[in-house]
Amino acid sequence: MDYTQLILLFFAIGVIAFLYSSVGHAGASGYIATMTLFGIAPTAIRPTALVLNILVASIGAFQFWRAGHFSWKLLTRHKRSLLRDRWR
């Protein structure tokens, strides 16, 4: 892969990350499609898409928390109800 393709790949992944995160998703399918179009090996695509997905989702979750929209109380109540319902 030459320098121009690498720059285009980074730009495409950045655009995909921006577009997907603007609607609350992390964009793994977009990363996989872009890397496939650029001819990256499948063994490298999977872990790269996972890391990018976790990174973008973490940034989105942090922004959500920082804006004051996250409630620990609601999360713990929801987790308790899920665990309780699972063991019934």
ZATORVEX-819342 format. One record per residue (C-alpha): residue number from 1; residue in three letters; x, y, z. Coordinates in nm, 4 decimals. Example, Ala and Ser with C-alpha at 12.3 -4.5 7.8 and 13.67 -1.06 7.14 Angstrom:
BEGIN
+-----+-----+----------+----------+----------+
:   i :  aa :       c1 :       c2 :       c3 :
+-----+-----+----------+----------+----------+
:   1 : ala :   1.2300 :  -0.4500 :   0.7800 :
:   2 : ser :   1.3670 :  -0.1060 :   0.7140 :
+-----+-----+----------+----------+----------+
//
This chain:
BEGIN
+-----+-----+----------+----------+----------+
:   i :  aa :       c1 :       c2 :       c3 :
+-----+-----+----------+----------+----------+
:   1 : met :   0.0000 :   0.0000 :   0.0000 :
:   2 : asp :   0.1509 :   0.3290 :  -0.1047 :
:   3 : tyr :   0.1430 :   0.6601 :   0.0808 :
:   4 : thr :  -0.1561 :   0.8016 :  -0.1098 :
:   5 : gln :  -0.3727 :   0.4966 :  -0.0379 :
:   6 : leu :  -0.2763 :   0.5084 :   0.3283 :
:   7 : ile :  -0.3803 :   0.8746 :   0.3544 :
:   8 : leu :  -0.7098 :   0.7966 :   0.1777 :
:   9 : leu :  -0.7712 :   0.5027 :   0.4140 :
:  10 : phe :  -0.7129 :   0.7197 :   0.7229 :
:  11 : phe :  -0.9381 :   0.9905 :   0.5807 :
:  12 : ala :  -1.2152 :   0.7409 :   0.4953 :
:  13 : ile :  -1.2027 :   0.5832 :   0.8413 :
:  14 : gly :  -1.2164 :   0.9288 :   1.0010 :
:  15 : val :  -1.5213 :   1.0237 :   0.7956 :
:  16 : ile :  -1.6915 :   0.6939 :   0.8775 :
:  17 : ala :  -1.6161 :   0.7365 :   1.2482 :
:  18 : phe :  -1.7614 :   1.0877 :   1.2418 :
:  19 : leu :  -2.0762 :   0.9903 :   1.0511 :
:  20 : tyr :  -2.1530 :   0.6776 :   1.2524 :
:  21 : ser :  -2.0824 :   0.8434 :   1.5877 :
:  22 : ser :  -2.3093 :   1.1350 :   1.4994 :
:  23 : val :  -2.6035 :   0.8930 :   1.5124 :
:  24 : gly :  -2.4832 :   0.6986 :   1.8172 :
:  25 : his :  -2.3064 :   0.4047 :   1.6547 :
:  26 : ala :  -1.9394 :   0.3102 :   1.6551 :
:  27 : gly :  -1.9073 :   0.2126 :   1.2867 :
:  28 : ala :  -1.7515 :  -0.1354 :   1.2772 :
:  29 : ser :  -1.9288 :  -0.2327 :   0.9554 :
:  30 : gly :  -1.8009 :   0.0831 :   0.7873 :
:  31 : tyr :  -1.4436 :   0.0165 :   0.8988 :
:  32 : ile :  -1.4616 :  -0.3415 :   0.7755 :
:  33 : ala :  -1.6017 :  -0.2351 :   0.4374 :
:  34 : thr :  -1.3428 :   0.0394 :   0.3919 :
:  35 : met :  -1.0478 :  -0.1796 :   0.4826 :
:  36 : thr :  -1.1796 :  -0.4534 :   0.2524 :
:  37 : leu :  -1.2037 :  -0.2062 :  -0.0362 :
:  38 : phe :  -0.8442 :  -0.1019 :   0.0276 :
:  39 : gly :  -0.7264 :  -0.4652 :   0.0172 :
:  40 : ile :  -0.6247 :  -0.5123 :   0.3795 :
:  41 : ala :  -0.5878 :  -0.8758 :   0.4903 :
:  42 : pro :  -0.8893 :  -1.0175 :   0.6790 :
:  43 : thr :  -0.6649 :  -1.1220 :   0.9672 :
:  44 : ala :  -0.5746 :  -0.7559 :   1.0184 :
:  45 : ile :  -0.9253 :  -0.6182 :   0.9572 :
:  46 : arg :  -1.0960 :  -0.7903 :   1.2498 :
:  47 : pro :  -0.8771 :  -0.6661 :   1.5367 :
:  48 : thr :  -0.8387 :  -0.3219 :   1.3794 :
:  49 : ala :  -1.2158 :  -0.2803 :   1.3412 :
:  50 : leu :  -1.2652 :  -0.3990 :   1.7007 :
:  51 : val :  -1.0144 :  -0.1474 :   1.8391 :
:  52 : leu :  -1.1615 :   0.1367 :   1.6320 :
:  53 : asn :  -1.5131 :   0.0385 :   1.7389 :
:  54 : ile :  -1.4188 :   0.0353 :   2.1085 :
:  55 : leu :  -1.2363 :   0.3672 :   2.0741 :
:  56 : val :  -1.5259 :   0.5482 :   1.9036 :
:  57 : ala :  -1.7850 :   0.3954 :   2.1394 :
:  58 : ser :  -1.5751 :   0.4981 :   2.4418 :
:  59 : ile :  -1.5472 :   0.8554 :   2.3176 :
:  60 : gly :  -1.9226 :   0.8673 :   2.2609 :
:  61 : ala :  -1.9970 :   0.7219 :   2.6052 :
:  62 : phe :  -1.7608 :   0.9718 :   2.7681 :
:  63 : gln :  -1.9277 :   1.2627 :   2.5871 :
:  64 : phe :  -2.2701 :   1.1316 :   2.6931 :
:  65 : trp :  -2.1539 :   1.1085 :   3.0561 :
:  66 : arg :  -1.9841 :   1.4492 :   3.0467 :
:  67 : ala :  -2.3038 :   1.6128 :   2.9203 :
:  68 : gly :  -2.4842 :   1.4789 :   3.2287 :
:  69 : his :  -2.7095 :   1.2294 :   3.0521 :
:  70 : phe :  -2.5755 :   0.9181 :   3.2295 :
:  71 : ser :  -2.7294 :   0.7924 :   3.5536 :
:  72 : trp :  -2.5391 :   0.5365 :   3.7618 :
:  73 : lys :  -2.8509 :   0.4806 :   3.9704 :
:  74 : leu :  -3.0546 :   0.3887 :   3.6651 :
:  75 : leu :  -2.7778 :   0.1603 :   3.5357 :
:  76 : thr :  -2.7484 :  -0.0340 :   3.8614 :
:  77 : arg :  -3.1258 :  -0.0684 :   3.8866 :
:  78 : his :  -3.1394 :  -0.1985 :   3.5292 :
:  79 : lys :  -2.8513 :  -0.4429 :   3.5881 :
:  80 : arg :  -3.0189 :  -0.5781 :   3.9036 :
:  81 : ser :  -3.3478 :  -0.6344 :   3.7214 :
:  82 : leu :  -3.1701 :  -0.8106 :   3.4346 :
:  83 : leu :  -2.9872 :  -1.0415 :   3.6739 :
:  84 : arg :  -3.3023 :  -1.1085 :   3.8738 :
:  85 : asp :  -3.5037 :  -1.1923 :   3.5619 :
:  86 : arg :  -3.2280 :  -1.4138 :   3.4271 :
:  87 : trp :  -3.2367 :  -1.6493 :   3.7253 :
:  88 : arg :  -3.6152 :  -1.6905 :   3.7368 :
+-----+-----+----------+----------+----------+
//
